[in-house]
Amino acid sequence: MKIFVKAKAGAKENKIVPPDLTLWKEVDRKEEYFTVFVKEPPIAGKANLAIAKLLAEYFKKSPREVRLVSGASSKRKVFEIL
């Protein structure tokens, strides 16, 4: 499964805000983003690793089952959950 992420690095706390699925029918959106806040700075891939770890915990998967597909240097990312 692929999920779309809006990354917020350098936050005060680590947390995930899931998309509001009630808007899907009202606003014909094909991509809805999870907003992921992590404490790590966006330097040398630290934030990406923290996001992947947080997503693994959220979806109850091993960190090996979460990989960054695109957006390594962007705020908008695509992750694959195996």
Residue pairs with C-beta under 8 A, 6 or more apart in sequence:
1 80
1 81
2 69
2 78
2 79
2 80
2 81
3 34
3 55
3 78
3 79
3 80
3 81
4 31
4 32
4 33
4 34
4 76
4 77
4 78
5 33
5 34
5 35
5 36
5 51
5 55
5 71
5 76
5 77
5 78
5 79
6 33
6 34
6 35
6 36
6 75
6 76
6 77
7 36
7 38
7 42
7 47
7 48
7 51
7 71
7 74
7 75
7 76
7 77
8 35
8 36
8 37
8 38
8 75
9 38
9 40
9 41
9 42
9 47
10 38
10 39
10 40
10 41
10 42
10 47
11 37
11 38
11 39
12 37
12 39
13 37
13 39
14 37
14 38
14 39
14 50
14 54
15 36
15 37
15 54
16 34
16 35
16 36
16 37
16 54
16 55
16 58
17 34
17 35
17 36
17 37
18 34
19 32
19 33
19 34
20 32
21 32
23 29
23 32
24 32
33 76
34 55
36 51
36 54
36 55
38 47
38 50
38 51
38 54
39 50
40 46
40 47
40 49
40 50
41 47
45 72
48 68
48 72
48 77
51 77
51 79
52 63
52 66
52 67
52 68
52 79
53 63
53 66
55 61
55 66
55 79
55 81
56 62
56 63
56 65
56 66
59 66
59 81
61 81
61 82
65 81
65 82
66 79
66 80
66 81
66 82
67 79
67 80
67 82
68 77
68 78
68 79
69 77
69 78
69 79
69 80
70 77
70 78
71 77
71 78
